[in-house]
């Protein structure tokens, strides 16, 4: 062995030492801990605890950074974009909200500050100063979901807005983490007022109401801008769970609602959003309306659907909006419909039919239909419609149908055409009667001759000028002057209004304005006034119609003492329809009655309807007309003649 060379034993020891060094280098983490025995061998050192914590925090930070970088603010979900179309009565109160989602978005400045304060105090009092998220709330939610328990509240207003607007309502870890990240980004990209506005417009308040505007109507029957602080506190309480806090549901709900309402008011004082002096004013619980959702087309005595249909039809005609565009929602449609008149007209029709018809006992009473419309004489605004028993069961509106012959109710236009062309009102016809007397008595021969003398095309033009539609005019043949044309009740009422206005004509209109997202839709200016008849002619026709009204109704005057003017179908009419159209200085109303049979397009005979006959034709239309206007436009007790049982009769022989 050379001098200085290691011995075999020494070489072996060197190799063992080198192997040990390599092993020590490979064990970067000394665990289990060397040189320790028992339990201490398995307890990490403080360095190991610190290293593990830093490593975990780094991993979480890295994961969060990755999620933050990869999760963008998504587009608003479909539910957040959907709004209802809201229709309003002439007085500005809500008639109905129609759409898959009952929501009407409003700008923040239309939500009273007191309502905003109540919501912030109840849900997130640090809203204007926080970063839009609640880490502790997220942690609690994640722990509960891992345990399989229900998630708890605690989300900020921003997080709830994000959930409503961008995400689903699913309770999953993934959704909760995305909500947290998106909330941070939304808080940096939107102002707090924008977030609060979105939250108040997207939250669920119960009673089918999405958003504070729908909730204000559902609970108090008013727009959000008219809510006071006390009402706002109750609506804020509903955000905790309408099924538990809607006071109309149960006594227990009422106790919970009242307690939370009081707490929210107190909480506003505690967080500086209400003074103690103001809080002291709200000592009475603001009872909401009984649960009632104005989202049904069968509301208002079954007439809501007909009113909505008439308004939509008018909007499409005047603005160019398509049915598809209207169906997308978000429109606020202000109508001319008078709620009291709609209810009165519907009750009148229902009561008269229920009193005088016996469809189970008399076959002649089956299939009877009624349509009616009231138009303001001043400007043509449609004040009321009766389209049938129920818009959800009888789909077509009898007030807007154009398939029912007008009969003798058309004769005033024949008379107007003759007078306009210079005929003397006192000239006797072939039956020895003047045109006025013939109109009262139903003289068909006189009007057949009068129409031929004036010219059927001339009569047609005068009727159209007065407000009839061209498409409703019948062929100008020998029977044309007797009323073969088929106007709707709306158009006949409007045309009679031309007589009431001294010959000035206005097309009927049913919508005053439409807005979407605060912007007005153009094309809805009221129809222009035009001269259709000479004032003298309109006055002469009106005088004849006043005689006809007295002959049919008895001595009937308006509330201001002026006599009513009216036309009607008569016993000589052979058409299968009955009409009564008349006007006071304020309103012109037309009522039609006809019979149908399933799967038969032809009108059925009116003989025997009501079980009696009269020279007035079918008097049910007069009764409906009178009862609808009684107390509103007619003096109390007016029209005793048609109230007599023997007056119920048929206008078809």
Residue pairs with C-beta under 8 A, 6 or more apart in sequence:
1 7
6 14
29 48
30 45
30 48
31 44
31 48
32 41
32 42
33 40
33 41
33 42
33 43
33 44
33 45
44 52
67 177
67 181
68 181
68 184
68 185
71 178
71 181
71 182
71 185
72 185
73 166
73 182
73 185
73 186
73 189
74 166
74 167
74 182
75 166
76 165
76 166
77 165
77 166
77 167
77 168
79 101
80 164
80 165
80 166
80 202
82 99
82 100
82 101
82 103
82 329
83 99
83 101
83 103
83 104
83 105
83 329
83 330
84 97
84 98
84 99
84 100
84 101
84 102
84 103
84 104
84 214
84 295
84 329
84 330
85 97
85 98
85 99
85 326
85 329
85 330
85 331
85 332
85 333
86 94
86 96
86 97
86 98
86 104
86 331
86 332
86 333
87 94
87 95
87 96
87 97
87 98
87 307
87 308
87 311
87 333
87 335
88 94
88 95
88 332
88 333
88 334
88 335
89 95
89 335
89 337
89 338
89 339
90 334
90 335
90 336
90 337
90 338
90 339
90 381
90 383
90 512
91 338
91 339
92 334
93 221
93 222
93 339
94 217
94 221
94 223
94 294
95 294
95 300
95 304
95 307
95 335
95 337
95 339
96 294
96 295
96 296
96 297
96 299
96 304
96 308
97 104
97 214
97 217
97 294
97 295
98 295
98 297
98 308
99 329
100 329
101 210
101 329
102 208
102 209
102 210
102 214
102 218
102 293
102 295
103 201
103 202
103 209
103 210
103 211
103 213
103 214
104 211
104 213
104 214
104 330
104 332
105 201
105 211
105 213
105 330
105 517
106 201
106 211
106 212
106 213
106 223
106 224
106 225
107 197
107 518
108 116
108 193
108 196
108 197
108 200
110 213
110 223
110 224
110 225
111 197
111 200
111 212
111 224
111 225
111 227
112 224
112 225
112 227
112 228
112 229
112 232
114 227
114 228
114 229
114 232
114 274
115 200
115 212
115 224
115 227
115 229
115 231
115 232
115 235
115 236
116 196
116 200
116 232
117 229
117 232
117 268
117 273
117 274
118 229
118 232
118 233
118 235
118 236
118 264
118 265
118 268
119 157
119 196
119 199
119 200
119 232
119 235
119 236
119 239
120 127
120 128
120 157
120 196
120 271
120 273
121 236
121 264
121 267
121 268
121 270
121 271
121 273
121 274
122 233
122 236
122 237
122 239
122 240
122 260
122 264
122 267
123 157
123 160
123 236
123 239
124 130
124 156
124 157
124 158
125 267
125 271
125 273
126 156
127 156
127 157
127 158
127 192
127 196
128 192
130 156
130 158
131 184
131 187
132 156
132 158
132 159
132 183
132 184
132 186
132 187
132 188
132 195
133 156
133 158
133 159
133 180
133 183
133 184
133 187
134 154
134 155
134 156
134 159
136 154
137 152
137 153
137 154
137 155
137 156
137 159
138 176
138 177
138 180
140 151
140 152
140 154
141 151
141 152
141 154
141 176
142 173
142 176
144 150
144 151
144 152
145 151
145 171
145 172
145 173
145 176
146 173
150 171
151 171
151 176
153 240
155 163
155 179
156 183
157 195
157 196
157 199
158 183
158 186
158 187
158 195
158 199
159 179
159 180
159 183
160 199
160 203
161 186
161 195
161 198
161 199
161 202
162 179
162 182
162 183
162 186
163 169
163 179
164 198
164 199
164 202
164 203
165 198
165 202
166 182
167 175
167 178
167 179
167 182
168 175
186 195
187 195
190 198
200 211
200 212
201 211
201 212
201 213
202 210
202 211
203 210
203 211
203 212
203 239
204 210
204 239
204 242
205 211
205 212
205 214
205 215
205 218
205 219
205 235
205 238
205 239
205 242
206 215
206 218
206 238
206 242
206 243
206 245
206 246
207 215
207 218
207 219
207 242
207 246
207 291
207 293
208 214
208 218
208 293
208 295
209 215
209 217
209 218
209 219
212 224
212 235
213 223
213 224
215 224
215 235
215 238
216 222
216 223
216 224
216 226
216 227
216 231
216 235
217 223
217 294
218 289
218 292
218 293
218 294
219 231
219 234
219 235
219 288
219 289
220 227
220 231
220 286
220 288
220 289
221 289
227 235
228 286
229 265
229 274
229 278
229 282
230 261
230 265
230 282
230 284
230 286
231 286
231 288
233 261
233 264
233 265
233 268
233 282
233 286
234 247
234 257
234 261
234 285
234 286
234 288
236 264
237 245
237 257
237 260
237 261
237 264
238 245
238 246
238 257
240 260
243 249
244 253
244 256
245 253
245 256
245 257
245 260
246 253
246 257
246 288
246 291
247 253
247 254
247 257
247 258
247 285
247 287
247 288
248 254
248 288
248 289
248 290
248 291
249 291
257 285
258 285
261 285
261 286
265 274
265 279
265 282
266 279
268 274
268 279
269 275
269 276
269 279
296 304
296 392
297 304
297 305
297 308
297 391
297 392
298 304
298 305
298 390
298 391
298 392
298 393
300 307
300 339
300 342
300 343
300 346
301 342
301 343
301 346
301 347
301 350
302 346
302 388
302 389
302 390
302 391
302 392
302 393
303 342
303 346
303 385
303 386
303 387
303 391
304 391
305 387
305 390
305 391
305 392
305 395
306 385
306 386
306 387
306 388
306 391
306 397
306 399
306 400
307 335
307 337
307 342
307 385
308 391
309 387
309 391
309 397
309 400
310 382
310 385
310 397
310 399
310 400
310 490
310 510
311 333
311 335
311 337
311 510
311 511
312 323
312 326
312 333
313 400
314 509
314 510
314 511
315 321
315 326
315 333
315 511
315 514
315 521
315 524
316 322
316 323
316 326
318 511
318 523
318 524
319 514
319 521
319 522
319 523
319 524
320 523
321 514
321 521
330 516
330 517
331 514
331 515
331 516
331 521
332 514
332 515
332 516
333 511
333 513
333 514
334 511
334 512
334 513
334 514
335 510
335 511
335 512
336 376
336 381
336 382
336 383
336 509
336 510
336 511
336 512
337 382
337 383
337 384
337 385
337 510
338 383
338 384
340 632
341 374
341 383
341 384
341 587
341 628
341 632
342 383
342 384
342 385
342 386
344 384
344 627
344 628
344 629
344 631
344 632
345 372
345 374
345 384
345 385
345 386
345 589
345 624
345 628
346 386
347 627
348 623
348 624
348 625
348 627
348 628
349 370
349 372
349 386
349 591
349 624
349 628
350 389
351 627
352 620
352 623
352 624
352 627
353 368
353 370
353 620
356 610
356 611
356 620
356 623
356 648
357 365
357 368
357 609
357 610
358 365
358 611
359 365
359 366
359 367
359 368
362 608
362 611
364 605
364 607
364 608
364 609
364 611
365 608
365 609
365 610
365 611
366 595
366 597
367 595
367 596
367 597
367 598
367 604
368 593
368 594
368 595
368 609
369 388
369 394
369 398
369 593
369 594
369 595
369 596
370 386
370 388
370 398
370 591
370 592
370 593
370 620
370 621
370 624
371 386
371 387
371 388
371 397
371 398
371 399
371 400
371 401
371 404
371 488
371 489
371 591
371 592
372 384
372 385
372 386
372 398
372 399
372 489
372 589
372 590
372 591
372 592
372 624
372 625
372 628
373 382
373 384
373 385
373 386
373 399
373 400
373 488
373 489
373 490
373 492
373 493
373 508
373 589
373 590
374 382
374 383
374 384
374 385
374 493
374 587
374 588
374 589
374 628
375 381
375 382
375 383
375 490
375 493
375 494
375 497
375 508
375 587
375 588
375 589
376 382
376 383
376 497
376 586
376 587
376 588
377 497
377 500
377 501
377 583
377 584
377 585
377 586
377 587
377 588
378 501
378 586
379 506
379 526
379 529
380 494
380 497
380 506
380 507
380 508
380 509
380 526
380 527
381 508
381 509
381 510
381 526
382 490
382 508
382 509
382 510
383 587
384 589
384 628
385 397
385 399
385 400
385 489
385 490
386 398
386 399
386 591
387 394
387 396
387 397
387 398
387 399
387 400
388 394
388 396
388 397
388 398
391 397
398 489
398 592
399 488
399 489
399 490
400 488
400 489
400 490
401 488
401 489
402 469
402 471
402 472
402 486
402 487
402 488
402 491
403 486
403 603
404 486
404 577
404 579
404 592
404 594
404 603
405 474
405 483
405 484
405 485
405 486
405 575
405 576
405 577
406 483
406 485
406 486
406 487
406 492
406 569
406 577
406 579
407 482
407 483
407 569
407 570
407 573
407 575
407 577
407 578
407 579
407 617
407 651
408 439
408 442
408 444
408 482
408 483
408 567
408 568
408 569
408 570
408 572
408 573
408 579
408 617
409 483
409 492
409 567
409 568
409 569
409 579
409 580
409 581
409 590
410 463
410 481
410 482
410 483
410 485
410 487
411 439
411 447
411 481
411 482
411 483
411 567
412 439
412 496
412 499
412 541
412 544
412 545
412 567
413 459
413 462
413 463
413 466
413 468
413 495
414 447
414 450
414 451
414 454
414 459
414 481
415 435
415 436
415 439
415 447
415 450
415 541
415 544
416 462
416 466
416 499
416 533
416 537
416 538
416 541
417 454
417 458
417 459
417 461
417 462
417 463
418 435
418 450
418 453
418 454
419 425
419 536
419 537
419 540
419 541
420 462
420 533
420 534
420 537
421 454
421 458
423 435
423 450
423 454
425 434
425 435
425 436
425 540
425 544
426 434
427 434
427 435
428 434
429 435
429 438
429 443
429 445
429 446
429 449
429 450
430 445
430 446
430 449
431 438
431 443
431 445
431 446
433 441
433 443
433 446
435 446
435 447
435 450
435 544
436 543
436 544
436 547
437 443
438 446
438 447
439 447
439 544
439 545
439 547
439 548
439 567
440 544
440 547
440 548
440 551
441 570
442 570
442 571
442 572
442 573
442 615
442 617
443 572
444 482
444 572
444 573
447 481
447 482
448 478
448 479
448 481
448 482
450 481
451 459
451 480
451 481
451 482
452 478
452 481
456 476
456 477
456 480
456 481
457 476
459 476
459 480
459 481
460 473
460 476
460 480
462 532
462 533
463 473
463 485
463 495
464 470
464 473
465 505
465 532
465 533
466 495
466 498
466 499
466 505
466 532
466 533
467 491
467 494
467 495
467 497
467 498
467 505
467 506
467 507
467 508
467 532
468 485
468 487
468 491
468 492
468 495
469 487
469 488
469 491
472 485
472 486
472 487
472 488
472 491
473 485
474 480
474 484
474 485
474 486
475 484
477 484
482 573
483 569
483 573
483 575
484 575
487 495
489 590
489 591
489 592
490 508
490 590
491 508
492 579
492 581
492 590
492 592
493 508
493 581
493 588
493 589
493 590
494 506
494 507
494 508
494 588
495 505
496 545
496 565
496 567
496 581
496 582
496 583
496 588
496 590
497 506
497 583
497 588
498 504
498 505
498 532
498 533
498 538
499 533
499 538
499 541
499 542
499 545
499 565
499 583
500 542
500 565
500 583
500 584
500 585
500 588
501 538
502 535
502 538
502 539
503 531
503 532
503 533
503 534
503 535
503 537
503 538
504 529
504 530
504 531
504 532
505 529
505 530
505 531
505 532
506 526
506 527
506 528
506 529
507 527
509 526
509 527
511 524
512 524
512 526
513 520
513 521
513 524
514 520
514 521
514 524
515 521
533 541
542 565
545 565
545 566
545 567
545 582
546 563
546 564
546 565
546 566
548 565
548 566
548 567
548 568
549 556
549 563
549 564
549 565
549 566
549 582
550 556
550 563
552 566
552 568
552 580
552 616
552 619
552 622
552 641
552 642
553 564
553 566
553 622
553 626
553 638
553 639
553 641
553 642
554 638
554 639
554 640
554 641
554 642
555 563
555 638
556 563
556 564
556 626
556 634
556 635
556 638
556 639
557 563
557 564
557 634
557 635
557 638
558 564
558 584
558 585
558 586
558 633
558 634
558 635
559 584
559 632
559 633
559 634
559 635
560 585
561 635
562 584
562 585
564 582
564 583
564 584
564 634
564 638
565 582
565 583
566 580
566 581
566 582
566 583
566 625
567 579
567 580
567 581
567 582
568 578
568 579
568 580
568 581
568 616
568 617
568 621
568 622
569 575
569 577
569 578
569 579
569 580
569 617
569 618
569 621
569 651
570 615
570 616
570 617
570 651
571 613
571 614
571 615
571 616
571 617
571 649
571 651
571 653
573 617
573 651
573 652
574 652
574 653
575 651
575 652
576 594
576 595
576 602
576 603
576 604
576 605
576 606
576 652
577 592
577 593
577 594
577 603
577 606
577 651
577 652
578 592
578 593
578 594
578 606
578 617
578 618
578 620
578 621
578 650
578 651
578 652
579 590
579 591
579 592
579 593
579 621
580 590
580 591
580 621
580 622
580 624
580 625
581 588
581 589
581 590
581 591
582 588
582 589
582 625
583 589
584 629
584 633
584 634
586 633
587 629
587 633
589 625
589 628
589 629
591 621
591 622
591 624
591 625
591 628
592 621
593 606
593 609
593 618
593 620
593 621
594 603
594 604
594 606
595 603
595 604
595 605
595 606
595 609
596 603
596 604
597 604
605 652
606 618
606 650
606 651
606 652
607 650
607 652
607 653
608 650
609 618
609 620
609 650
610 618
610 619
610 620
610 648
610 649
610 650
611 648
612 645
612 646
612 647
612 648
612 649
612 650
613 649
613 650
614 646
614 647
614 648
614 649
614 650
615 649
616 622
616 642
616 647
616 649
616 651
617 649
617 650
617 651
617 652
618 648
618 649
618 650
618 651
618 652
619 642
619 647
619 648
619 649
620 648
622 639
622 642
622 647
623 642
623 643
623 647
623 648
626 634
626 638
626 639
626 642
626 643
630 636
630 638
630 639
641 647
